[in-house]
Amino acid sequence: MPMTANKLANSLLLPLALGLFVAPAYAETPADAPLPTRTDTAAATPTTIYVSGGTRSLLKIAVPKPIGDDAGASTVATTAKRDFDLSSLFQVLDDQSFVANREKEGIGIDPASWKSVGAEGVVKGDVSVRGNQTHVELRLYVVARGSTEVLKREYDVPASGVRTATHQFANDVVKYFTGASGSFGTRLVYSATTAKGQKGVFSVESDGQGISKLPSATSVAVAPAVGPGGSVYYAGGLPDGSWSLFRAGTPQPVVAGKGLVFGVAFGKGKMAVVLSGNAQSDIWVGAPDGTGLTKSTSGGLNTHPALSSGGQLAYVSNQGGNPQIYVDGKRVSFKGSYNMAPVWCNDPEGTKILFMGRDGSSWDIFSIRPDGSDMKRLTQGQGSNTYPACSPDGRTVAFFSTREGGGLFTANTRGENQKKIAAVTGESLRWDGN
């Protein structure tokens, strides 16, 4: 039997919507130019950080275990060290190198003792249990400035909130040195296979902890995005073959009856959603609640919307022959034969778009300016690397990789300091707050 229009659109778009790496509906044409290669090793160690007024070497920071309650102190030390290590801004010193008399110091420091081991910054803490709350006091010292702390914070939280308090302090430490807060304690969302023919939406914290499956109204939930109020939206496949847009935790669709709904993005008070029908796929933009949608693309198959904080729309289109990155109707990627999954990144060095590009049989992560200039390769020669996401502070890139048995990795926006943070893989990775 001949395919109906909706079934035809379904066959064309499902590979992209479900995150598969082969889209046979696209007839490939010769690429304008090959994808760029890295000029350094993919896992290079960063040598500089960007601070207010210029650059400097990685700051050497010591994070001795706080005094007081042992369980809470261990959580603080482990969380803070991991945050600083993943940030690509600090070199976390080994506890075994410390020579300070920490029992005598208490929550203060003897600057000479820390200077002798190369520490430039020291984080000290005191954790105590007070009834059903945990009191956490944290201080930052800059060794060159002596024994008076430059930053002090106190938190009263339940035991389960100690990690959150530590993330908050780490964000303030980053702000002290750079002028802009960090993104520790934020979360990412993604979709992954849960059983044969089934997919679900998951959430994971920025350091790879706290993985959880979010409730969904359908057995196939893909292409998640974080919308107003932190709500997670996703495209859900229904038994009758239709697709609608849902919000996690609610059974009724947000957008339905307008064709097949395959993906969504939010930014600057707007929603961008992929609607398909009659063998066409376009991106429609309207209010965050799905009302007032108007078509923003035309020609070819248009998917993977991403809205910038200023309201610019990036997406993937094959109107030029092969899937390429477009911004507000203008093609910006001209290297490679298959580029997809763009996301905006407010890098302190300048706004970028991150995307995945196919190179032979594998994929890698790339960045490009919104005007199409300065395309750079972030990963190379280490498996297949897919679905980039950018942290709210614009300093960290997350992506899935097949290396090391597969997992979720992070790096800085130059592709340095690549680290595996969780043994999970999936598709359509998005970072809450960006």
Summary of the structure (lengths in Angstrom):
residues: 434
radius of gyration: 23.3
end to end distance: 44.6
largest distance: 83.0
contacts: 1521
relative contact order: 0.14
helix: 16%
strand: 41%
